[in-house]
Structures are given as structure tokens and as C-alpha cells.
Amino acid sequence: MKKSTPILLLAVAMWLTGCNQPQESQEFHSPKREMRAAWMHTVNFSSFVSEVRVPTYDGTNEAEREAARQIQKNALIRYFDAFQAANFNAVFLQVRPNTDAFYRSSYEPWSHFLSVERGADPGWSPLGFAIEQAHKRGMELHAWLNPYRISFNAAQAAAATTPMDYINTHPHWVMAYDENVKILNPALPEVTQRIADVVADIIRNYNVDGIVLDDYFYADNRAAGFYRGKFHFLDAHLFEAYLAENPGSTRTQGDWRRANANRMVRAIYDRIQIENPAVRFGMSPAGVAKGGAAAVGVEPPDVPASDWQFYDIYSDPLAWMAEGSIDFISPQIYWPTTHETAPYAPLAKWWSEVAAKFNIHFFSSHAIGRGDPQEIGYQIDINRRYDQLGAPGFVAWSGTAVVRSPQHIAYLAENQFRYIALPPAMDWKPAPPQRRVENLRLSGQTLSWSHNNDNVRFVVYAIPRSERRNPNIFNNPRYILGISYAQQFTLPREISNDYLLAVSVLDRFGNEFLPARIMR
């Protein structure tokens, strides 16, 4: 698929009458387009649910329940404030860690990481509240799901036994490595269908900007305390049935397992295109992928590190990319540039090249808590250097590390993330053109406008009078004041009367359209 010419550049050429000035150099090499996200995990009582869980209602304790909810909400707000302070533009919130829910699900119980009792209604939807808080700050909210995992330890296994849990409703769907390590069986078409239905349920009921999955597929056999390769018997009968139905197949059991997982990824992608194709769909595998390279016609990365994900959990990210089953890939390259077996730079370069080959976005995941700020900044610069699609990306593991590392926030805000960036556009997808905003007006510090589409975003610019005829001014992120999901924006006090204010439409695909303007 061929990338289309950015709509804004064509529009600005028509709008502005200025002279042919050279494009202004970007301070700190800060791009206008860049994914800047944070993983925000909830499994095992992490992030905003680390302090308290909501008690089960007993008819007399609503005040106690409300106090617990408020503690959780306040903690979540603190995370979003920290992300905003460093000019992040997206959050990947874990809302389905163990076939459970941090939202009102049609299929699965409320999470016991949220409520004292799994399945008990906490009285609020963290996903809904998080979307509200993210959009209030101009940030995207991606719902992060673990597709197969039911439990990976004794406490999780003991919790996942409510009447709504699969161990009771569909016990034949459960693949148990032992009494504690359990997943949904990827070989079953019914499981694939249920996961796609769960995704559709979220998209229909919540205004999410994205869906993202991480690196939990078949359980790593080490999770059950055994050596690798000990659990082929668990689904051997299903593999034998497959061979009986396909007598000419040369697939091994490992090939077959990877194909099962690939089918699930494709099912999610196809369902998203039906429900809302503007919702980004991404996968976050391990940082090294070698096993599937030959099959898709690429050379494996030239690093000594092994590819355990391909052989142990049967994850084949290169197949997803080649098949066009995802919009972005966010490999977990959690090693520094000096690492002996998996150094950051050659891996980031390799992923960038492969992503460009298959025309999807590469948003690298970084271990922000494991390196000093300068190292993280250097890794971001590497992403930008090797990006071939005008869509670099950074995803911090984890949101907790961001909040607990004020030195990282300060460093990013002053350097690589000094200016706001727009999320990269999925400009290979068909999208309707958007009209320019109308009735742009200023009352005090409130800039407001009207538009015929409520399901878009808006980019607000403040441009000094001396720059207003520069034809490339809208390529410079330093003049972006913010992104708004509403049809108004509060200007900072430092914006004087000598500024050109402009507002452009940013659709949910990320395409930007012709701006309207008004003098301050």
C-alpha cells in the first residue's frame, strides 16, 4: 500500500500565500509526528489499584466503597498528570489482565485486582474514566488486553473460579499447565471468536483510540516450573485431529500453534475494521524476532540473543506484519545500547526496516526505569534516525516507572519531548475528508469553534505574528498548544495578543486537515 501525501501540507500550500522560505530546523530534532505512550499495568494490583480495592457491597458500606473508588481515581489522575507533564500523547491501559475486566463487560467478570471480590461490581468503570481523563488532556487511550491468560500463579487461579469464569462456563476451553498456570486454548475456534467478541464489546461501548496486546500467548513452560517442551501433550489430540483433516500438511506442532495465534490476531484486526477502522490495533512482542524471518523474506536481526517467543510461546510477530494483521508493532526492546547480546540500536534499526517493508508503524517499547535519562533520550533519537515512515514511536515500560522517575519526566520534557507531538497518521486507511472548523472565536482565554463531526480531534496552534506567512510553519511542533477532543481550548496566559491562533481537524485516523485562523 502506498502512503498518501499528508493532507495538511497540501492544504497549507493553498491557504498561505507566503514566500518559498526553507523549512525551519526543528529544535532538539523534535518531530511533529511521534507516538509517545506509557504502559499502565493493573495485573497483581499495580499502578492506580495498588493502594486499595473496592469492597463488595453489603447494603451498609457505600461510603467505604466510594472512598476506595476515589482513592483509585485520584491515583489514576496522578498518572495522567505525570504523562501530560512530559508531553506523552497516549496511554496503554491494561483492562483485561486475566480474562477479567476493568470495564462493564458483556462476557467476563470484574477483575479481583480492582474489587475485593472478583465479579463484584465496583460501582465505576476505570476504562471509561481513563478515556475521559486521557481525552481531557488530548491523549489517546488504548485498551490493553491479554488474550489467553487466565492465571499464572496460585492467587490468580483461586480468584478465577466465579460462576462467570471460563473454568465453570466453558471448562473445555481451558488449557491447564498445572493447577495454577491456565490459559484459554488457542487451538479452539470458539476461543478465537470470544476474544474477537470481547474486543468488539469494548469498541462498541467505549470511545477507545486503540487496542493493544502484549507478549502472552501459549504459556512459557518455565512458568509452571518445568523445562521447556514438556507440555506438547496438552493439545496433541487437537494437533492430531488437524493432521487427519489435512493429510498433506507439513506443519509441526509448533507451526500449528503459531498459526492458531496468528488466526486470533487476524480475527481481532478484521473485527476492528468492521466496528471502527480508526481504532489502532497494535501488538507488543518480545524485542528479538528471528524464527519467522525466512518465511516472510527478511534477514533476521544480527544480534546473539535468542528468539524464545517463537519457540516457547509460539508468537510470530513477523507473520502479523507480513499479513497486514496489525497497524503497529511495539517490540519490547528493554536493553540498553551497550547490552552484549541484545543492544538497542541494531534491534531498533532492524524493526524500523521491517516495519517499513510491510508499511506498518514501529513504536518501540523502552524500559524507562532501567536506564538513566540520557540513555532513554539516546534511544529515542535512534528511533527517529531509523524511522522511514514519518512515524517514530516510544512506549515507556512502565507508567509506574514514569511516575516514580521524576528525573526522566524532567529530562524528556526539556529535551526529546519538549514540544507536543501528534500521533502518527494511519494514512493508508480510507478516511472521509473533514471540513474546516467554523465560528472560531475567542472569549477571554477560551478559544472555541464549531464542527459538523463530534468524532474528531482538533489541533490548536499559536503562531507569532513574525512567522505567520512562513509556508512551513505548521510543520513545526513548537507552535502546537495542544490537542482537544472538545470544541474549545483554554489558552495559556502567556499567549499575547500578537499571535495568530489556528485550529485544524485531526481525525481519529490521525489525518490533519486545513486549519482555520484568528488573530489573538
N, C-alpha and C positions, 0 to 999 in steps of 0.2 A: 504493500500500500504506500502510495506516495504522500508525503506530508504536504499540506496545503500552505500557501503563503499566508503568514499571520494577517488577520483581518485588520488589526489596528494600524499596521504600517501603511496599508493601502488607504485607510480612512484618513489618517493624518496628512498624507500627501494631498488629499482632496480638500481637507479642512484648512490647513495652514497655507499661507501664501509666502512664507519666508524664503530666504535665500538658501543656496546649497552650501550650508556650513558642514564641516566634518562632524561626525558623531563625537559627542563629549566623552572623554575617557571616564571609566567608572571607578570611583574611589574604592580602594580595597578589593577591586575586581569583583564587586558585588553584583550578581546578575539580577535582572528584573524577574526572571522566572526561576524558581527553585522550590522543591518540596523541602519543608523544614518541619519535621514531625517528631513526636515522642511516643514511645510505647508506654502505656499506662496499664500495668497488670493488676489483677484483682485476685488471682489464684492464691490460696493459702493466706488469705487476709492481708493482702498487700495494698499499698497506696492509700486511697481515701477510706477503705474499710479496715484499716489496721488498728484503729483505736477502739471501735465498738461495733457490735452488731445489733440489729433491731430486734427487740424481744417479741415473742409471739403474743398476739392479743389475747387477753384473758377476761375481757369485759371491764376491767378496772384500771388498766395500766396505760391508757392512751397518752398521758402526759410523759411517761417514761419513754414510750415509743417515739413520740415527737422529739424529745430531747436527743435520742440516739440518731434519728434522721437528720436533725440539724447539725450534729457533730459530723456526720458523714458528708453532708452538703458543704459545710464550711471547709472541710478538708479538701474536697474536690475543687472548690473555688480557689483555694490557695495554690493548688497545682496549676490551674488555668492562669492565674495571675503570674506565676513564675514563667510559664511558657510565653505569655504575652510580653513579659519584660525582656525576653531575649529574641523577640521578633519571630517566634515559631508561627507557622500558619496551619498546622494540623495536629490532631491528637488521635492516636490509635488506642481506643479504649477496649479493654478485654471485657466482653459482655456475655460470653458463653465459655467459661473455662473448662467445665466438666459436664457436658450435656445438661446444663442448667442455665439460668437466665438472670441477668441484671436488668430485665425489662419484662413487660407483660407478654409472656409467650403463649401461643396457642398450642404448643406441643410439649414444653418441658417445664420442670418446677423452678420456682425461685431458688437462687443459689444459697447454700448454707454459709458462704463467705460473706453474704450480705445480711441474712437474717439468722437468728439463733437456731431456728428450726428450718431445715431445707423444705421448700414448698410453701412456707408461710408467707403470706403477702406482707411486705414491709411497709406498705402504705405510700410508696413513691417509686418512680421509675428512674434509676440512675442514668440509663441511656437517654431518656427524654430530657432530664435535667442537664446532662452533659452537652447534648446538642444545643440547648438553649444558651448555655454558658459559652460554648465554643463560638456559635454564630454571633453572639453579642460582642465578641472580641474579633470578629472577622476571620475566624479559623474554621477549617474543615473538621468534621468529626467522622472518623472511620470506625465502624463496629468490627472489633477483633474477635474472631471465633476460633475455637479449637474443634476441628470437625469430628474426630473419632473418640477423643479421650473421655472416659467415664471416671476412672480413678487410677492414681499412681501410688497410693500409699494406703495404710490401714484406715486412717481417719476419713479420707475421701471415700473409700469403699463402704465404710459403715454409714456414711451420710446418704449415699446414692441408693437408698432402699425404700423410698416413699412409694405410695401407690401409683404415682405418675412416672416413676423411673422405669427405664427400659428393662431392668432386671426382673420387673414384675409385668410390665405391659407387653414386652417383646423379648423374652429371655433368649430366644434363638438368634437374636441379633447380636448378642454379647459374646465377645471373644475374650476369654479369661486366661491370662498367662499364669496367674495363681489367684489366691483369694483376694489379693489387693490390687493387682495390675489388670485393668479391664478396659477394653475399647469396643466401639461398635465395629462389627466385622466389615471391612471394606469390600469384600467379595460380593456382598448381597445387594442386588439392585434396589431392594426396599430401603436399605440404609442410605444409598446414594440419593434416592428420592426424598427421604426425610431431611437430609442435610440441605438439599435444594429448597425444600419447603420452608425450613427454618429461616434461610436467607430471605426468601420471598416474604415471609411473615414480618421480618424486620423492616424491609424496604417499604412494604405497604403501610405500616403503622408508625414509622419513624422517619424523619427527614434527614437520613444519614447521607453523607457525601461519599462514603466508601465502605467496602467490605474487605477485610484482610484476614488471611490465615497465616499461622506460623508453622514451625517445623515438627509438629507432632502428627505422625501418620501411624503406621504399624509401630507397636511399642518396641523400643530398643531393648533387646533381650537382656541387657545388663540391668534394666530397671527391676527385673524380677530376681536379681541376684544370681543369675546363671551366666554361662559363657554364651557367646553369640552362636546362632544357628541351632539352638536346641528346641525351637518351637515350630518347626515346619509341620509337625503332626497336627497342629491345631486346625488348620484348614486344608489338610491334604486331601480329604474326601471331596471338597469342593473343587480343588485343582484337578483331581482325577476325573470328576464329572465334566469339567471343562474340556479336558483332553479327549474324553469319549465323544463329546459333541463336535470336536474339531480335530479329527484324527490326523490331519496333515500339519498340525501346529508344531513349531519347533521351540515354542516358548518354554523356558524353565519356570519353576515355581516363583522365583524372584521376578522374572519378566512379567508373569501373570499378576503378581501383587502390585507391581508398579503400574500396570495397565488399569488395575482396579482403582488405584488412587488417581490416576490421570482422568478416568471416567468421572470421578467425583468433581474434580476441578473444572472439567468441561461442563458438567451439569450446572454448577453454580454460575459460571460465566453465561451460559445460554439463558438461564433463568433471569439473570440481571438484565440481559438485553431485552427480555420481554417486559419485565417490570419497570425498569428505568435505566436505560443505557448510559445515562450521565453519571451513575454511581460507579466510581472507580473500583476495580477489583484487582487486588494485589496478593502476592504470596511472598512469604519470608522464609526461605530455606536456609540451611547451613551455608557458611561462607565459601566452601570449596565444593565444586561440582565437576566430576571427571567422568563418571561411569557412563553417562548418556551422550558424551560429546560426539563420538564417531557416528552415532545413529542420526544426528542432525547436521552433520557436515562441518563441525568446528573442531579445532585443536583444543585439547584440554589445557587448563592453566599450567604454566611451567613452575610449579611450586612442589616441594616434597610432601606436603600434607596429604593425608588420605581422604577418601570420599566415603565416610561411614554412612552418610544419609542414603546413598544409592543402594548399598549392600545390606544395611542393617534395618533401616526403617522404610525402605522401598519408596523413596522420594526421588522423583526425576524432574527437577526444575527445568532442564533444557528441553524436555518434551513439551512442557506447558508453553514455553516461549515459542518453540517452533510451530506448535499447533495453533497459536493465537488464542490461547485459553485465558490469558490474563492481560491486564492493562499495564501493570508494573511489577517489577521484581525487586525485593528488598533483602538481598542476602546478608546474613549476619557475619560481617567481616569484623570480628571482635578482637583483632590482633593489631598491635602497633606496627609502624613502618619498619621497626628493627627486628621483628619476630623472625626466628630462624627458619621455621618450616612453612609459615603462612603469613608472609609480610604483606602489609596492607596494599602498597602501591601496585604491585603486579596483579593482584587479585582484582582491585578496583578497575584497572585498565582492561583486564580480560572481560569482566562483567559488562563494562561500558561498550566494548566492541561487540559482544554477543547480543546485548540488548538492541544496539543499533542495527545489527544484521536482521533481527526479527521485528524491528520497529515497535518496540515497547519501551517504557521508561525504566530506568535503573535508579532506584533510590536506596543507597547503601545504608545498612544499619550499623551503628557505631556503638562501642561500649564506652559511653561518656564517663562513667565512674571509674574506669580502669586506666585512664591516661591523664596527663596534665593538659591544661587548656591549649597550650601551644601545639601539642601532638594532635589533638582533635581539630584544631584550626588547619594544620597542615593536611590532614586527611580530607577536610572539606575542599581545600584548594586542589587536591589531587582529583577529587570528583569533578570539579569544574574544568580542570585541564583536559580530562579524557572524555568528557561529555561530547557526544556527536549529534544530539537531537535538540539542543537548546532546552534541556530538561534535567539539570542536575538535581540531586536529592540527598537529603541527610535525615536519618531517623535515629533518634537517641534511645539507646537502651541504658537505663530506663527512665521513665518520668520521675520515679523516686530519686534516681541519681541526680537528675537535673535540679530538683528541688533542694536536695541536700548538698549541692555543689555550687554555692553562690559564686565561687571563683570562675566556674565555667560559664554561668549566665553572664557575668560581667564581661568576661573576655569575648564571648560571642557577640554580645550587644555592642561592644566597642569596635569590633573588628569584622569578622566574616558576615555577621548578621546585623551590621549597623543600620541597614535600611530594610524596610519591609519588602518582601518578595511575593509575587503572585504564584500560586501553584501552577505547575506546567499544564498546558492545554492538551487534552486528548483530541487533537485536531484531525485525526484520521477517521473520527466517527461523524456521521451526518448529523448536522445540528441546524435548526432553523435560524435565519438571521434575526437579529434583535434591533428594534427601533432605538433611536437615541432617547435619552431621558428628556422629559419636558417640565416646564414650570419650575425651573431651577431658581431657587430664591434663598435669601439669607435673612434670618431674623436673629439679631444678637450673635451668638456663637453657633447657632443651629442652622446648618445647611440642609435644605430639604428639596425634594423633587417628586415627580410622578412618573410612573412607567406602567405599561399595559400588562406586564408579566410579573407576577409575585414570586415566581420560582427562579429568580436570578439573583446575582450579587452585583455590587457596584464598587468601583474603584474611585477614590477621592484623591485629587491632586491639588497641590498649592504650588504655583509657579511664580517666581519673582518676575516683576514687570520686565526686567532687562533680558529675560530668557524667553519671553512669550512668543517670539517669532522664530525660535530655533525649531526646524522641522523634525529634529530628532529628540525633542525634549521628553516625549513620552516613553522613550527607551531608557530613561534614567530613573532608577528606583528612588533616588534621594528626594524626589518631589511627591512620592506617594505618602499621603497622610494615613490611609487605612483602607480596609475592605469592609463593606457594610452589607449585611443581609436585609437590612431595613431601608426604607426610602428617606432616610435622613442621617445626619452625621454631625456630631459636636466637634467643632474646630478647637484646636489648642489655642490658648490665649496669646501665644507668641506670633500667631499669624496676623500680620498687619494689614492695613487697608491697601497696601501696594502689591497685592498678589492676585494673579489670575487663578480662580478656582475652577476646576473641571471635574466632571463626573462621567465615567464611562460604564457601560454594562459589561459585566463579567458573567457569562452564562455558567451553568453547572458543569459543563464540559471543560471550562477553563478558557474559552474563547473570549477575547475582549473586542468591543465594538466602538464605534465612533463616539467620542466624548462631546458633551455639551459644556459650555463655559459661562462664567460670570465673573466680573471684577469685584474684589473684596471692597 
